[in-house]
């Protein structure tokens, strides 16, 4: 969770909750698992900062777990803006880094509906033979801004 694989009393450089969520989302988008190592202190207790980070990731998973659990990596290769995961007829576009309110994704499958995952707000889109342009309601600022596409 920081710079060492085991407990090191001087290592206080814990990764942020945002970093952990990005690692998790990228792992899911790559059909991979994520191992977060938590080294116990000499007294056997888990460090308070590790507990805090795990709780924060857990709170995020309460909302977005459906976009991770039981999914496979999406058919769109990983990009600087993020990754995709999919399950059944749902494609989840995980936007981790975008400074615009529009995103082109090379999805040519017929999209029935596009919504912002967190609140089901409709997302406008335009499709053509090369892919789909998503018109986002705002410039993404969330740790993981998820668009749910129903194919």
C-alpha positions in Angstrom: 0.0 0.0 0.0 3.1 2.2 0.2 6.7 1.6 -1.0 7.4 -1.7 0.7 5.9 -5.2 0.5 6.0 -5.7 4.2 5.5 -3.4 7.2 8.2 -0.7 7.5 7.8 1.7 10.3 9.4 4.6 8.4 7.4 4.1 5.2 4.5 6.6 5.4 4.1 7.0 1.7 0.7 5.4 1.3 -1.0 5.5 -2.0 -4.1 7.6 -2.2 -7.6 6.2 -2.5 -7.7 7.6 -6.0 -4.5 5.7 -6.9 -6.0 2.4 -5.5 -9.3 2.9 -7.4 -7.4 3.6 -10.6 -5.3 0.4 -10.1 -8.4 -1.6 -9.5 -10.3 -0.3 -12.5 -7.3 -0.7 -14.8 -6.8 -4.3 -13.5 -10.5 -5.1 -14.3 -10.1 -3.4 -17.7 -7.1 -5.7 -18.4 -8.8 -8.9 -17.3 -6.5 -9.0 -14.3 -6.7 -9.3 -10.5 -5.4 -6.7 -8.1 -3.4 -7.8 -5.0 -3.2 -5.0 -2.4 -0.5 -6.0 0.1 -1.2 -5.0 3.7 1.7 -5.6 6.0 0.8 -6.0 9.7 2.7 -4.0 12.3 5.0 -5.9 14.7 2.1 -6.1 17.2 -0.1 -7.9 14.5 -2.4 -4.9 14.0 -3.1 -3.5 10.5 -1.9 0.1 10.2 -4.6 2.7 10.6 -3.9 4.3 7.2 -4.2 0.9 5.5 -7.6 0.4 7.2 -8.7 3.9 6.2 -7.7 3.3 2.5 -9.4 -0.1 2.4 -12.6 1.4 3.9 -12.6 4.2 1.3 -12.2 1.8 -1.6 -15.0 -0.3 -0.1 -17.3 2.8 0.0 -16.5 3.4 -3.7 -17.2 -0.3 -4.4 -20.6 0.0 -2.8 -21.6 2.3 -5.6 -19.5 1.1 -8.5 -19.0 -2.6 -7.7 -21.3 -3.7 -10.5 -18.9 -2.1 -13.0 -16.1 -4.3 -11.6 -17.4 -7.5 -10.1 -18.1 -10.3 -12.6 -17.0 -8.2 -15.5 -14.4 -8.8 -18.2 -12.1 -6.3 -19.8 -14.0 -4.3 -22.5 -13.3 -4.7 -26.2 -11.8 -1.2 -26.4 -8.0 -1.2 -25.8 -6.7 0.8 -22.8 -6.4 4.5 -23.5 -4.9 7.5 -21.7 -8.5 8.5 -20.7 -9.3 5.1 -19.1 -10.5 1.6 -19.7 -13.7 -0.3 -20.3 -15.3 -3.4 -18.6 -18.3 -5.3 -19.8 -20.9 -7.7 -18.5 -23.8 -9.1 -20.6 -25.1 -6.3 -22.8 -23.5 -3.5 -20.7 -20.3 -1.8 -21.5 -18.9 0.4 -18.7 -16.6 3.2 -19.9 -14.4 4.1 -16.9 -13.1 7.6 -17.5 -10.0 8.2 -15.3 -8.4 11.1 -17.1 -10.2 13.4 -19.5 -10.2 17.2 -19.7 -13.1 17.5 -22.1 -16.9 16.9 -22.1 -16.8 14.7 -25.1 -15.2 11.3 -25.7 -14.9 9.2 -28.9 -15.0 5.5 -28.3 -14.6 3.0 -31.1 -17.9 1.2 -30.4 -19.8 0.4 -33.6 -22.3 -2.0 -32.0 -25.8 -0.5 -31.8 -26.0 1.4 -28.6 -29.6 1.4 -27.1 -28.9 3.8 -24.2 -26.1 5.7 -22.6 -26.3 6.9 -19.0 -24.0 8.2 -16.3 -23.7 5.2 -14.0 -23.8 7.1 -10.6 -27.3 8.6 -11.2 -28.6 7.2 -14.5 -28.6 10.7 -16.2 -28.9 10.2 -19.9 -25.8 10.8 -21.9 -26.3 12.0 -25.5 -24.3 10.2 -28.2 -23.8 10.1 -31.9 -22.8 6.9 -33.7 -21.4 6.3 -37.2 -19.5 3.5 -38.9 -16.2 4.4 -37.1 -17.6 4.6 -33.5 -19.5 6.6 -31.0 -19.1 10.1 -29.7 -20.3 10.5 -26.1 -21.4 14.0 -25.1 -20.8 14.1 -21.4 -23.0 16.3 -19.1 -19.8 17.9 -17.7 -16.0 17.6 -17.8 -15.3 14.5 -15.6 -13.9 15.3 -12.2 -14.8 12.1 -10.3 -12.1 9.6 -9.4 -13.8 7.3 -11.9 -16.5 8.8 -14.1 -18.4 5.8 -15.4 -20.7 5.8 -18.4 -22.9 2.7 -18.8 -23.7 1.8 -22.4 -26.5 -0.7 -23.2 -25.6 -2.5 -26.4 
